[in-house]
Amino acid sequence: MRIVVTGMGVISPIGSSVDQFWSSAVNGQGGIRKITCFDASGHRSRIAGEISDFDPKSFLSGKQIEQTDRFTQLALYAAKEALNDAGDLSGYPARRLAVSLGSGMGGFSTFESSAIRKLQHKSVPPFTVPRTMANSAAAWIAAQYGLKGANLTCSTACSSAANAIGTALDLLRTGRADAVVTGGAEACVLPLTISGFEALHALSTGFNDDPEQASRPFAIGRDGFVMGEGAGILVLEKEQDAIQRGAKIYAEIAGYGCTCDAAHIVAPDIDGQVAAMQAAIEDAHITPDAVDYINAHATSTPLGDIVETRAIKQLFGDHAYTLAISATKSLVGHTIGASAALGSIATIMTLSTGTIHPTINLATPDPECDLNYAPNTALHKAVRIGLCNAFGFGGNNATLVFKTY
C-alpha cells in the first residue's frame, strides 16, 4: 500500500503559502529579524523568525479568535490552505477522516499571559485551559472541517511534527483512517520561552545587530538556534483512493523511523539519530545509497550540527559525500514542534521541482561539518528520494522518507 501527499499548506516567516514559502527558500531569502511582538530589549537573544503579517481576522470570527491561542490560529490557517489544495474529501465518511498534529509547546502564549494576570491578582480568561492544551489545534481543525476520526497530538519537542506525520502514515497503513490531516504548529516567540532557552544557552546571542546572519547551520561561528514560529500541514491518503477522486499527488511518503536516545534530556546522541534514519530507510524498503537528499534537523547549535553530520557519515559511509543536504532552519529559525512539517514541505518541493534550497549564511563551514549542505545558492539536481530529520529534547529522534511520484 502506497501513501501519498495530496495537499499542503504553510505559514512561516518566509511565506504564507507554499508557493511563497518555496520561492523565498530557493532564493535564499531568510525571515530572521529583530523581535517586534514584545519588548525584547532586556533579553540576550533579541531576534526571531516572526510571522509579522498574520491576521487571524481574515479567516476566523472574533469568537474563534478569543477561544484560540496563536499556535492554533497558525495551524488553522495552514490546514485551510492544505485542505483547499487537496480538494474535495466529501467522498470519505467523516469517521474515516483523522487529524494527527505535532506541537512541542502548545498554547504557551496563553499560558504565559494568563500566568501574568494571575500573579497580578487579575482574573484569567475563561478559555485559558482550552487555549493552552497541546491538543487544541488538532481539535479545532477537526471541528472546523467535520473530521470525526482519530484526533491525535504528538508532543515530542522538536520532533513533534515528524512523529505526528509518521503516526498519520501508520493510521493509513493500518486501515484506521482513509485520509489524515497532519503536520505541526508552534508559536513560541515569547518572553518566557526566550528566557528559558537563554538559560540553557541554546539561543544565538551574538547576532542581535545582524539578525539575518544569526541562523547559520554548519557554519563556523554559529552560536545557537534562533526561535521561529509557524505551521505546516499535509493531507495524506492511500494512493488508490487519491487516484480515484482525481487528486493531485505531490509525493509518496514511504518510511518513518522513531527512536529515543535514553541518554540525556537535552544533549543529542549519535546512535539514536543513526537508528532513526536507519529505521525510516528500512521502513521504506530502500537502501541508504538510494537516498539523494536530506532535509537536516540542523538547528545551528555548536554541538547539534556536528553530531548530525557524524550520524549521516556513520550511516551513509562514502555516499554521505554525494548526498545533497540543506537546512530549512537557516531561513526560518527553529520552529520547534512545527519544524519537521516545514522541512517535509521543503523536501516534497525538492522532489517535485528538482531544486534544493540553499543553507544560507554558510560562508565558512565548520571543519567538522564537511558535507554538501547546498551553501548559499540553490542546487538543481534530480532527487528521487529525500529524508527529513527531526531530533528533539528528551532524546526523541524521528526521520521521514519521501519519494517522487
RAWO-V21055 format. One record per residue. N is the residue number from 0. RES is the residue in one small letter. NEAR is the number of other ideal C-beta (glycine too) atoms within 10 Angstrom. Layout:
# RAWO-V21055
[[N/RES/NEAR] [N/RES/NEAR]]
This chain:
# RAWO-V21055
[[0/m/9] [1/r/16] [2/i/20] [3/v/25] [4/v/29] [5/t/23] [6/g/25] [7/m/26] [8/g/29] [9/v/31] [10/i/28] [11/s/31] [12/p/26] [13/i/25] [14/g/21] [15/s/21] [16/s/16] [17/v/23] [18/d/11] [19/q/14] [20/f/29] [21/w/23] [22/s/14] [23/s/19] [24/a/30] [25/v/20] [26/n/14] [27/g/19] [28/q/13] [29/g/23] [30/g/25] [31/i/28] [32/r/17] [33/k/12] [34/i/22] [35/t/11] [36/c/16] [37/f/13] [38/d/10] [39/a/18] [40/s/8] [41/g/8] [42/h/17] [43/r/16] [44/s/24] [45/r/19] [46/i/28] [47/a/30] [48/g/27] [49/e/22] [50/i/24] [51/s/9] [52/d/7] [53/f/16] [54/d/10] [55/p/17] [56/k/9] [57/s/7] [58/f/13] [59/l/20] [60/s/10] [61/g/9] [62/k/8] [63/q/17] [64/i/13] [65/e/12] [66/q/17] [67/t/23] [68/d/28] [69/r/24] [70/f/33] [71/t/33] [72/q/24] [73/l/31] [74/a/35] [75/l/26] [76/y/25] [77/a/33] [78/a/30] [79/k/18] [80/e/22] [81/a/26] [82/l/21] [83/n/10] [84/d/20] [85/a/25] [86/g/15] [87/d/10] [88/l/23] [89/s/10] [90/g/10] [91/y/17] [92/p/10] [93/a/13] [94/r/12] [95/r/17] [96/l/23] [97/a/25] [98/v/30] [99/s/30] [100/l/39] [101/g/39] [102/s/35] [103/g/29] [104/m/24] [105/g/26] [106/g/26] [107/f/24] [108/s/24] [109/t/25] [110/f/20] [111/e/17] [112/s/19] [113/s/20] [114/a/14] [115/i/13] [116/r/14] [117/k/12] [118/l/8] [119/q/7] [120/h/6] [121/k/9] [122/s/9] [123/v/14] [124/p/14] [125/p/10] [126/f/16] [127/t/19] [128/v/14] [129/p/18] [130/r/23] [131/t/21] [132/m/19] [133/a/20] [134/n/19] [135/s/25] [136/a/34] [137/a/29] [138/a/17] [139/w/23] [140/i/26] [141/a/22] [142/a/13] [143/q/15] [144/y/17] [145/g/10] [146/l/26] [147/k/15] [148/g/22] [149/a/19] [150/n/18] [151/l/19] [152/t/22] [153/c/28] [154/s/21] [155/t/24] [156/a/21] [157/c/30] [158/s/34] [159/s/33] [160/a/38] [161/a/35] [162/n/27] [163/a/32] [164/i/33] [165/g/27] [166/t/22] [167/a/29] [168/l/22] [169/d/16] [170/l/23] [171/l/25] [172/r/15] [173/t/9] [174/g/10] [175/r/13] [176/a/25] [177/d/19] [178/a/28] [179/v/30] [180/v/31] [181/t/34] [182/g/37] [183/g/41] [184/a/38] [185/e/33] [186/a/33] [187/c/27] [188/v/27] [189/l/22] [190/p/16] [191/l/16] [192/t/22] [193/i/22] [194/s/14] [195/g/15] [196/f/18] [197/e/15] [198/a/10] [199/l/10] [200/h/12] [201/a/18] [202/l/28] [203/s/26] [204/t/15] [205/g/14] [206/f/22] [207/n/17] [208/d/10] [209/d/11] [210/p/21] [211/e/14] [212/q/18] [213/a/29] [214/s/34] [215/r/28] [216/p/30] [217/f/28] [218/a/23] [219/i/13] [220/g/13] [221/r/26] [222/d/16] [223/g/26] [224/f/25] [225/v/28] [226/m/27] [227/g/30] [228/e/29] [229/g/34] [230/a/34] [231/g/33] [232/i/35] [233/l/32] [234/v/27] [235/l/26] [236/e/26] [237/k/18] [238/e/17] [239/q/10] [240/d/17] [241/a/24] [242/i/12] [243/q/11] [244/r/16] [245/g/8] [246/a/22] [247/k/13] [248/i/15] [249/y/24] [250/a/23] [251/e/21] [252/i/27] [253/a/20] [254/g/23] [255/y/24] [256/g/23] [257/c/23] [258/t/23] [259/c/15] [260/d/20] [261/a/10] [262/a/11] [263/h/11] [264/i/9] [265/v/11] [266/a/12] [267/p/25] [268/d/19] [269/i/18] [270/d/14] [271/g/20] [272/q/26] [273/v/20] [274/a/20] [275/a/29] [276/m/28] [277/q/17] [278/a/19] [279/a/27] [280/i/24] [281/e/14] [282/d/19] [283/a/23] [284/h/10] [285/i/17] [286/t/10] [287/p/17] [288/d/13] [289/a/14] [290/v/26] [291/d/20] [292/y/24] [293/i/26] [294/n/31] [295/a/29] [296/h/31] [297/a/31] [298/t/27] [299/s/26] [300/t/21] [301/p/13] [302/l/10] [303/g/23] [304/d/26] [305/i/17] [306/v/19] [307/e/28] [308/t/24] [309/r/17] [310/a/27] [311/i/26] [312/k/18] [313/q/15] [314/l/19] [315/f/20] [316/g/11] [317/d/8] [318/h/16] [319/a/21] [320/y/12] [321/t/12] [322/l/20] [323/a/19] [324/i/24] [325/s/31] [326/a/31] [327/t/31] [328/k/29] [329/s/33] [330/l/30] [331/v/30] [332/g/33] [333/h/29] [334/t/32] [335/i/32] [336/g/36] [337/a/37] [338/s/37] [339/a/34] [340/a/35] [341/l/32] [342/g/31] [343/s/30] [344/i/29] [345/a/28] [346/t/28] [347/i/25] [348/m/24] [349/t/29] [350/l/24] [351/s/17] [352/t/14] [353/g/13] [354/t/18] [355/i/28] [356/h/27] [357/p/22] [358/t/29] [359/i/26] [360/n/26] [361/l/23] [362/a/12] [363/t/11] [364/p/19] [365/d/18] [366/p/8] [367/e/13] [368/c/20] [369/d/13] [370/l/19] [371/n/15] [372/y/27] [373/a/23] [374/p/19] [375/n/13] [376/t/14] [377/a/17] [378/l/19] [379/h/10] [380/k/13] [381/a/8] [382/v/22] [383/r/13] [384/i/21] [385/g/27] [386/l/27] [387/c/30] [388/n/28] [389/a/32] [390/f/30] [391/g/26] [392/f/18] [393/g/17] [394/g/22] [395/n/24] [396/n/32] [397/a/32] [398/t/32] [399/l/30] [400/v/27] [401/f/29] [402/k/19] [403/t/17] [404/y/16]]
